[in-house]
Amino acid sequence: MAEKPVIWLGTAREDLRGFPVDARQVAGFQLRRVQQALDPNDWKPMPAIGLGVREVRVRTGLEHRVVYLAKFDDAVYVLHAFQKRSQRTPKRDLDLARQRLRDLLRRRRQESR
């Protein structure tokens, strides 16, 4: 099976580039696993954002997250990347990922017509 390309939505790529070097390296390695149809080493489902959405947990002394959707055959869609500062994921981060997912699904529906 060929590797899926990664498609970055919104500012997700720039946000990930803002991570410290060690967190960027871990996130990149984990996304590569996802491209190869493997599970990341540390992840959890994010049904509050949408069906099939997952979060890669990057732990390097600080907590970083990469929210993605890989259920489609054509690509891995990175919805959001952020530093997590508390136990609970901030509402603004959940809302942003939800909005990007809605936009993606709307665009896919329009393209399939």
DSSP file (Angstrom, degrees, kcal/mol; ACC not computed):
  #  RESIDUE AA STRUCTURE BP1 BP2  ACC     N-H-->O    O-->H-N    N-H-->O    O-->H-N    TCO  KAPPA ALPHA  PHI   PSI    X-CA   Y-CA   Z-CA
    1    1 A M              0   0    0      0, 0.0     2,-0.1     0, 0.0     3,-0.1   0.000 360.0 360.0 360.0 133.0    0.0    0.0    0.0
    2    2 A A        -     0   0    0      1,-0.1     2,-0.1     0, 0.0     0, 0.0  -0.368 360.0 -96.6 -73.9 153.1    1.4    3.4   -0.9
    3    3 A E        -     0   0    0     -2,-0.1    33,-0.2     1,-0.1    -1,-0.1  -0.449  36.8-123.6 -67.5 140.0    1.9    6.1    1.6
    4    4 A K        -     0   0    0     31,-1.9    71,-0.2    -2,-0.1     2,-0.1  -0.624  26.3-117.8 -79.5 142.6   -0.9    8.6    1.9
    5    5 A P        -     0   0    0      0, 0.0    71,-2.9     0, 0.0     2,-0.5  -0.431  24.8-119.5 -72.6 157.9    0.1   12.3    1.5
    6    6 A V  E     -a   76   0A   0     69,-0.2     2,-0.5    -2,-0.1    71,-0.2  -0.883  23.7-163.8 -99.1 128.9   -0.4   14.6    4.4
    7    7 A I  E     -a   77   0A   0     69,-3.2    71,-2.6    -2,-0.5     2,-0.5  -0.969   9.5-148.8-114.5 122.5   -2.8   17.6    3.7
    8    8 A W  E     -a   78   0A   0     -2,-0.5     2,-0.4    69,-0.2    71,-0.1  -0.774   9.4-152.2 -94.2 127.7   -2.5   20.4    6.2
    9    9 A L    >   -     0   0    0     69,-2.4     3,-2.1    -2,-0.5     4,-0.1  -0.802  56.2 -29.0-103.0 142.1   -5.7   22.4    6.9
   10   10 A G  T 3  S-     0   0    0     -2,-0.4     3,-0.3     1,-0.2     4,-0.2  -0.309 123.9 -25.8  58.7-131.9   -5.7   26.0    8.0
   11   11 A T  T 3> S+     0   0    0      1,-0.2     4,-3.0    68,-0.2    -1,-0.2   0.167 100.3 117.5 -99.2  16.0   -2.6   26.9   10.0
   12   12 A A  H <> S+     0   0    0     -3,-2.1     4,-2.4     1,-0.2     5,-0.2   0.877  75.8  48.3 -56.2 -42.1   -1.9   23.4   11.2
   13   13 A R  H  > S+     0   0    0     -3,-0.3     4,-2.2     2,-0.2    -1,-0.2   0.935 114.3  45.2 -66.0 -45.0    1.5   23.1    9.4
   14   14 A E  H  > S+     0   0    0      2,-0.2     4,-0.8     1,-0.2    -2,-0.2   0.888 112.0  53.4 -64.2 -38.7    2.7   26.5   10.7
   15   15 A D  H >< S+     0   0    0     -4,-3.0     3,-0.8     1,-0.2     4,-0.2   0.922 109.6  47.6 -62.6 -43.3    1.5   25.7   14.2
   16   16 A L  H >< S+     0   0    0     -4,-2.4     3,-1.9     1,-0.2    -1,-0.2   0.883 105.8  58.5 -65.6 -37.3    3.4   22.4   14.2
   17   17 A R  H 3< S+     0   0    0     -4,-2.2    -1,-0.2     1,-0.3    -2,-0.2   0.723  98.3  62.3 -63.6 -19.4    6.5   24.3   12.9
   18   18 A G  T << S+     0   0    0     -4,-0.8    -1,-0.3    -3,-0.8    -2,-0.2   0.537  82.7 102.6 -82.5  -7.3    6.2   26.4   16.1
   19   19 A F  S <  S-     0   0    0     -3,-1.9    -3,-0.0    -4,-0.2     5,-0.0  -0.356  88.8 -91.2 -67.7 154.9    6.7   23.3   18.3
   20   20 A P     >  -     0   0    0      0, 0.0     4,-2.5     0, 0.0     3,-0.3  -0.300  45.1-102.1 -59.7 156.7   10.2   22.9   19.9
   21   21 A V  H  > S+     0   0    0      1,-0.2     4,-2.4     2,-0.2     5,-0.2   0.882 120.9  50.1 -52.3 -47.1   12.6   20.8   17.8
   22   22 A D  H  > S+     0   0    0      1,-0.2     4,-2.0     2,-0.2    -1,-0.2   0.895 112.2  47.4 -63.7 -39.3   12.1   17.6   19.8
   23   23 A A  H  > S+     0   0    0     -3,-0.3     4,-2.7     2,-0.2    -1,-0.2   0.881 110.8  52.5 -68.3 -37.9    8.3   17.8   19.7
   24   24 A R  H  X S+     0   0    0     -4,-2.5     4,-2.8     2,-0.2    -2,-0.2   0.911 109.2  49.9 -61.9 -42.4    8.4   18.5   15.9
   25   25 A Q  H  X S+     0   0    0     -4,-2.4     4,-2.3    -5,-0.2    -2,-0.2   0.927 112.7  45.7 -63.9 -45.0   10.6   15.4   15.4
   26   26 A V  H  X S+     0   0    0     -4,-2.0     4,-2.5     2,-0.2     5,-0.2   0.936 113.9  49.1 -63.6 -45.9    8.3   13.1   17.4
   27   27 A A  H  X S+     0   0    0     -4,-2.7     4,-2.6     1,-0.2     5,-0.2   0.919 111.6  49.6 -60.7 -43.8    5.2   14.6   15.7
   28   28 A G  H  X S+     0   0    0     -4,-2.8     4,-2.0     1,-0.2    -1,-0.2   0.902 110.7  49.4 -61.9 -42.1    6.8   14.0   12.3
   29   29 A F  H  X S+     0   0    0     -4,-2.3     4,-1.7     2,-0.2    -1,-0.2   0.912 112.5  48.0 -63.1 -42.6    7.7   10.5   13.1
   30   30 A Q  H  X S+     0   0    0     -4,-2.5     4,-1.9     1,-0.2    -2,-0.2   0.888 110.3  50.8 -68.3 -39.1    4.2    9.7   14.3
   31   31 A L  H  X S+     0   0    0     -4,-2.6     4,-2.5     1,-0.2    -1,-0.2   0.866 106.3  56.2 -65.6 -34.1    2.6   11.3   11.2
   32   32 A R  H  X S+     0   0    0     -4,-2.0     4,-1.4     2,-0.2    -1,-0.2   0.904 105.2  51.8 -62.3 -40.3    4.8    9.2    9.1
   33   33 A R  H  <>S+     0   0    0     -4,-1.7     5,-2.8     1,-0.2     3,-0.3   0.920 109.2  50.1 -59.8 -43.4    3.4    6.1   10.8
   34   34 A V  H ><5S+     0   0    0     -4,-1.9     3,-1.9     1,-0.2    -2,-0.2   0.904 106.1  55.4 -63.0 -41.1   -0.1    7.3   10.1
   35   35 A Q  H 3<5S+     0   0    0     -4,-2.5   -31,-1.9     1,-0.3    -1,-0.2   0.825 106.3  52.5 -58.9 -31.0    0.9    7.8    6.4
   36   36 A Q  T 3<5S-     0   0    0     -4,-1.4    -1,-0.3    -3,-0.3    -2,-0.2   0.228 124.0-105.9 -90.7  13.5    2.0    4.1    6.3
   37   37 A A  T < 5S+     0   0    0     -3,-1.9     2,-0.3     1,-0.3    -3,-0.2   0.750  81.5 127.5  66.8  27.2   -1.4    3.0    7.8
   38   38 A L      < -     0   0    0     -5,-2.8    -1,-0.3    -6,-0.2    -2,-0.1  -0.769  63.9-108.6-106.0 156.9    0.1    2.3   11.2
   39   39 A D        -     0   0    0     -2,-0.3     4,-0.0    -3,-0.1    -3,-0.0  -0.593  36.1-109.8 -79.1 145.5   -1.2    3.7   14.5
   40   40 A P        -     0   0    0      0, 0.0     3,-0.2     0, 0.0    -1,-0.1  -0.295  29.2-113.5 -63.2 162.2    0.9    6.3   16.2
   41   41 A N  S    S+     0   0    0      1,-0.3     2,-0.4    16,-0.0    -2,-0.0   0.833 105.3  25.9 -69.0 -31.9    2.6    5.2   19.4
   42   42 A D  S    S+     0   0    0     15,-0.1    15,-2.9     2,-0.0     2,-0.3  -0.912  86.1 129.0-138.1 106.8    0.5    7.4   21.6
   43   43 A W  E     -B   56   0A   0     -2,-0.4    13,-0.2    13,-0.2    -4,-0.0  -0.939  31.6-160.2-148.9 166.9   -2.9    8.5   20.5
   44   44 A K  E     -B   55   0A   0     11,-1.7    11,-2.5    -2,-0.3     2,-0.1  -0.985  31.1-103.3-149.7 151.9   -6.5    8.7   21.4
   45   45 A P  E     -B   54   0A   0      0, 0.0     9,-0.3     0, 0.0     3,-0.1  -0.409  22.6-154.2 -70.5 151.4   -9.8    9.0   19.5
   46   46 A M    >>  +     0   0    0      7,-3.1     3,-1.9     4,-0.3     4,-1.8  -0.564  27.3 160.1-125.5  66.7  -11.4   12.5   19.5
   47   47 A P  T 34 S+     0   0    0      0, 0.0    -1,-0.1     0, 0.0     4,-0.1   0.737  70.5  70.2 -63.8 -20.2  -15.1   11.8   19.0
   48   48 A A  T 34 S+     0   0    0      1,-0.2     3,-0.1    -3,-0.1    -2,-0.0   0.752 106.8  38.9 -66.8 -21.7  -16.0   15.2   20.4
   49   49 A I  T <4 S-     0   0    0     -3,-1.9     2,-0.3     1,-0.3    -1,-0.2   0.864 131.5 -57.5 -91.1 -46.3  -14.5   16.6   17.2
   50   50 A G    ><  -     0   0    0     -4,-1.8     3,-1.8     3,-0.2    -1,-0.3  -0.914  62.2 -62.4 172.3 162.4  -15.8   14.0   14.8
   51   51 A L  T 3  S+     0   0    0     -2,-0.3     3,-0.1     1,-0.3    -3,-0.0  -0.414 119.4  10.8 -63.0 125.7  -16.0   10.4   13.8
   52   52 A G  T 3  S+     0   0    0      1,-0.3    18,-0.6    -2,-0.2     2,-0.3   0.353  91.6 136.1  88.3  -5.4  -12.6    9.0   12.9
   53   53 A V  E <   - C   0  69A   0     -3,-1.8    -7,-3.1    -7,-0.2    -1,-0.3  -0.585  31.3-175.1 -78.9 136.6  -10.7   12.0   14.3
   54   54 A R  E     -BC  45  68A   0     14,-2.7    14,-2.6    -2,-0.3     2,-0.5  -0.869  18.7-139.1-128.9 162.7   -7.6   11.1   16.4
   55   55 A E  E     -BC  44  67A   0    -11,-2.5   -11,-1.7    -2,-0.3     2,-0.5  -0.988   9.2-146.1-125.2 124.9   -5.1   13.0   18.4
   56   56 A V  E     -BC  43  66A   0     10,-3.0    10,-1.6    -2,-0.5     2,-0.6  -0.782  18.6-144.2 -84.2 129.0   -1.4   12.2   18.5
   57   57 A R  E     - C   0  65A   0    -15,-2.9     2,-0.6    -2,-0.5     8,-0.2  -0.869  13.4-167.1 -99.3 120.0    0.0   12.9   21.9
   58   58 A V  E     - C   0  64A   0      6,-2.9     6,-2.6    -2,-0.6     2,-0.6  -0.929   5.0-174.8-109.6 115.7    3.5   14.3   21.9
   59   59 A R  E     + C   0  63A   0     -2,-0.6     4,-0.2     4,-0.2    -2,-0.0  -0.926  26.1 141.4-118.2 109.7    5.2   14.2   25.3
   60   60 A T  S    S-     0   0    0      2,-2.4     3,-0.1    -2,-0.6   -37,-0.1  -0.111  92.8 -65.6-135.4  36.2    8.6   15.9   25.5
   61   61 A G  S    S+     0   0    0      1,-0.3     2,-0.3     0, 0.0    -2,-0.1  -0.204 133.4  60.0  97.7 -40.1    8.4   17.6   28.9
   62   62 A L  S    S-     0   0    0      2,-0.0    -2,-2.4     0, 0.0     2,-0.6  -0.757  92.2-117.7-107.4 163.0    5.8   19.8   27.3
   63   63 A E  E     +CD  59  84A   0     21,-0.6    21,-2.9    -2,-0.3     2,-0.3  -0.912  34.9 173.3-107.2 123.9    2.5   18.4   26.0
   64   64 A H  E     -CD  58  83A   0     -6,-2.6    -6,-2.9    -2,-0.6     2,-0.4  -0.927  11.8-157.7-125.4 153.4    1.7   18.9   22.3
   65   65 A R  E     -CD  57  82A   0     17,-3.0    17,-2.2    -2,-0.3     2,-0.4  -0.980  10.4-164.7-133.4 144.5   -1.1   17.5   20.2
   66   66 A V  E     -CD  56  81A   0    -10,-1.6   -10,-3.0    -2,-0.4     2,-0.5  -0.980  14.5-157.8-127.0 116.5   -1.7   16.9   16.5
   67   67 A V  E     +CD  55  80A   0     13,-3.1    12,-2.2    -2,-0.4    13,-1.5  -0.826  24.7 161.6 -99.2 127.8   -5.3   16.3   15.5
   68   68 A Y  E     -CD  54  78A   0    -14,-2.6   -14,-2.7    -2,-0.5     2,-0.4  -0.915  35.5-141.5-144.3 165.9   -5.8   14.4   12.3
   69   69 A L  E     +CD  53  77A   0      8,-2.4     8,-3.0    -2,-0.3   -16,-0.1  -0.995  23.5 162.5-131.2 124.2   -8.2   12.4   10.2
   70   70 A A        +     0   0    0    -18,-0.6   -17,-0.1    -2,-0.4    -1,-0.1   0.159  43.8 106.1-126.6  17.2   -7.0    9.4    8.2
   71   71 A K        +     0   0    0    -19,-0.1     2,-0.3     3,-0.0    -1,-0.1   0.673  63.6  82.1 -77.5 -14.9  -10.1    7.5    7.4
   72   72 A F  S    S-     0   0    0      3,-0.4     3,-0.4     1,-0.1     5,-0.0  -0.639  78.2-133.9 -89.6 150.1  -10.2    8.5    3.8
   73   73 A D  S    S+     0   0    0     -2,-0.3    -1,-0.1     1,-0.2     3,-0.1   0.727  96.6  61.2 -72.4 -22.1   -8.0    6.6    1.2
   74   74 A D  S    S-     0   0    0      1,-0.2     2,-0.3   -70,-0.1    -1,-0.2   0.778 111.7 -19.8 -82.6 -26.8   -6.7    9.7   -0.5
   75   75 A A        -     0   0    0     -3,-0.4     2,-0.6   -71,-0.2    -3,-0.4  -0.992  53.9-104.1-168.4 166.1   -4.8   11.5    2.4
   76   76 A V  E     -a    6   0A   0    -71,-2.9   -69,-3.2    -2,-0.3     2,-0.6  -0.956  39.0-152.2-100.5 122.1   -4.1   12.1    6.0
   77   77 A Y  E     -aD   7  69A   0     -8,-3.0    -8,-2.4    -2,-0.6     2,-0.8  -0.873   2.5-153.4-102.0 117.8   -5.7   15.4    6.9
   78   78 A V  E     +aD   8  68A   0    -71,-2.6   -69,-2.4    -2,-0.6   -10,-0.3  -0.820  15.0 179.2 -91.5 114.9   -4.1   17.3    9.8
   79   79 A L  E     -     0   0A   0    -12,-2.2     2,-0.3    -2,-0.8   -67,-0.2   0.838  59.8 -11.4 -84.6 -36.6   -6.8   19.5   11.3
   80   80 A H  E     - D   0  67A   0    -13,-1.5   -13,-3.1   -68,-0.1     2,-0.3  -0.989  47.0-161.7-164.8 151.5   -4.9   21.2   14.1
   81   81 A A  E     + D   0  66A   0     -2,-0.3     2,-0.3   -15,-0.2   -15,-0.2  -0.986  29.2 148.4-141.2 133.1   -1.6   21.2   16.1
   82   82 A F  E     - D   0  65A   0    -17,-2.2   -17,-3.0    -2,-0.3     2,-0.5  -0.986  46.9-102.2-159.0 162.2   -1.2   22.9   19.4
   83   83 A Q  E     - D   0  64A   0     -2,-0.3     2,-0.6   -19,-0.2   -19,-0.3  -0.807  34.7-140.4 -90.7 133.6    0.5   22.9   22.8
   84   84 A K  E     + D   0  63A   0    -21,-2.9   -21,-0.6    -2,-0.5     5,-0.1  -0.844  23.4 175.5 -98.8 125.0   -1.6   21.6   25.6
   85   85 A R        +     0   0    0     -2,-0.6     2,-0.3     3,-0.2    -1,-0.1   0.472  62.5  34.3-109.2  -5.4   -1.3   23.5   28.8
   86   86 A S  S    S-     0   0    0      2,-0.2    -1,-0.0     1,-0.1     0, 0.0  -0.909  86.1-101.2-143.2 170.5   -3.9   21.8   31.0
   87   87 A Q  S    S+     0   0    0     -2,-0.3     2,-0.3     2,-0.1    -1,-0.1   0.901 106.1  61.1 -59.0 -43.3   -5.4   18.3   31.5
   88   88 A R  S    S-     0   0    0      1,-0.1    -2,-0.2    -3,-0.0    -3,-0.2  -0.683  94.2-113.3 -91.4 138.4   -8.5   19.3   29.5
   89   89 A T        -     0   0    0     -2,-0.3    -2,-0.1     1,-0.1     5,-0.1  -0.548  42.9-108.3 -68.8 127.0   -8.3   20.2   25.8
   90   90 A P    >>  -     0   0    0      0, 0.0     4,-1.9     0, 0.0     3,-0.6  -0.238  18.0-125.4 -59.5 143.8   -9.2   23.9   25.5
   91   91 A K  H 3> S+     0   0    0      1,-0.2     4,-3.1     2,-0.2     5,-0.2   0.861 109.2  58.5 -57.2 -39.7  -12.6   24.6   23.9
   92   92 A R  H 3> S+     0   0    0      1,-0.2     4,-2.1     2,-0.2    -1,-0.2   0.862 106.8  48.3 -63.5 -34.2  -11.0   26.9   21.3
   93   93 A D  H <> S+     0   0    0     -3,-0.6     4,-2.1     2,-0.2    -1,-0.2   0.903 113.5  46.5 -71.7 -40.9   -8.8   24.1   20.1
   94   94 A L  H  X S+     0   0    0     -4,-1.9     4,-2.5     2,-0.2    -2,-0.2   0.929 113.5  49.2 -63.4 -44.9  -11.7   21.7   19.9
   95   95 A D  H  X S+     0   0    0     -4,-3.1     4,-2.5     2,-0.2    -2,-0.2   0.900 110.5  50.3 -62.5 -41.8  -13.8   24.3   18.1
   96   96 A L  H  X S+     0   0    0     -4,-2.1     4,-2.2    -5,-0.2    -1,-0.2   0.924 112.2  46.5 -63.6 -44.8  -11.1   25.1   15.6
   97   97 A A  H  X S+     0   0    0     -4,-2.1     4,-2.2     2,-0.2    -2,-0.2   0.901 112.4  51.3 -64.5 -40.6  -10.6   21.4   14.8
   98   98 A R  H  X S+     0   0    0     -4,-2.5     4,-2.7     2,-0.2    -2,-0.2   0.918 110.0  49.3 -61.3 -43.9  -14.3   20.9   14.4
   99   99 A Q  H  X S+     0   0    0     -4,-2.5     4,-2.5     1,-0.2    -2,-0.2   0.915 111.1  48.7 -63.7 -42.8  -14.6   23.8   12.1
  100  100 A R  H  X S+     0   0    0     -4,-2.2     4,-2.3     2,-0.2    -1,-0.2   0.871 111.5  50.5 -65.3 -36.1  -11.8   22.6    9.9
  101  101 A L  H  X S+     0   0    0     -4,-2.2     4,-2.8     2,-0.2     5,-0.2   0.933 110.1  49.5 -65.8 -45.6  -13.4   19.1    9.8
  102  102 A R  H  X S+     0   0    0     -4,-2.7     4,-2.5     1,-0.2    -2,-0.2   0.926 112.0  48.7 -58.0 -45.1  -16.7   20.6    8.8
  103  103 A D  H  X S+     0   0    0     -4,-2.5     4,-2.5     2,-0.2    -1,-0.2   0.917 112.0  49.3 -61.5 -43.4  -15.0   22.6    6.0
  104  104 A L  H  X S+     0   0    0     -4,-2.3     4,-2.5     2,-0.2    -2,-0.2   0.939 112.7  46.3 -61.1 -48.4  -13.2   19.5    4.8
  105  105 A L  H  X S+     0   0    0     -4,-2.8     4,-2.1     1,-0.2    -1,-0.2   0.881 112.4  50.6 -65.0 -38.2  -16.3   17.3    4.7
  106  106 A R  H  X S+     0   0    0     -4,-2.5     4,-2.2    -5,-0.2    -1,-0.2   0.929 111.6  48.2 -63.4 -45.2  -18.3   20.1    2.9
  107  107 A R  H  X S+     0   0    0     -4,-2.5     4,-2.2     1,-0.2    -2,-0.2   0.900 110.8  50.8 -62.6 -41.5  -15.5   20.4    0.3
  108  108 A R  H  X S+     0   0    0     -4,-2.5     4,-1.3     2,-0.2    -1,-0.2   0.897 109.7  50.6 -64.8 -40.0  -15.3   16.7   -0.2
  109  109 A R  H  < S+     0   0    0     -4,-2.1     4,-0.4     1,-0.2     3,-0.2   0.920 111.4  47.9 -63.0 -43.5  -19.1   16.5   -0.7
  110  110 A Q  H >< S+     0   0    0     -4,-2.2     3,-0.9     1,-0.2    -2,-0.2   0.885 110.9  51.1 -65.3 -38.6  -19.0   19.3   -3.3
  111  111 A E  H 3< S+     0   0    0     -4,-2.2    -1,-0.2     1,-0.2    -2,-0.2   0.758 104.7  57.5 -70.6 -24.3  -16.1   17.7   -5.2
  112  112 A S  T 3<        0   0    0     -4,-1.3    -1,-0.2    -3,-0.2    -2,-0.2   0.513 360.0 360.0 -86.2  -3.4  -17.9   14.4   -5.4
  113  113 A R    <         0   0    0     -3,-0.9    -1,-0.2    -4,-0.4    -2,-0.1   0.477 360.0 360.0 -78.7 360.0  -21.0   15.8   -7.2
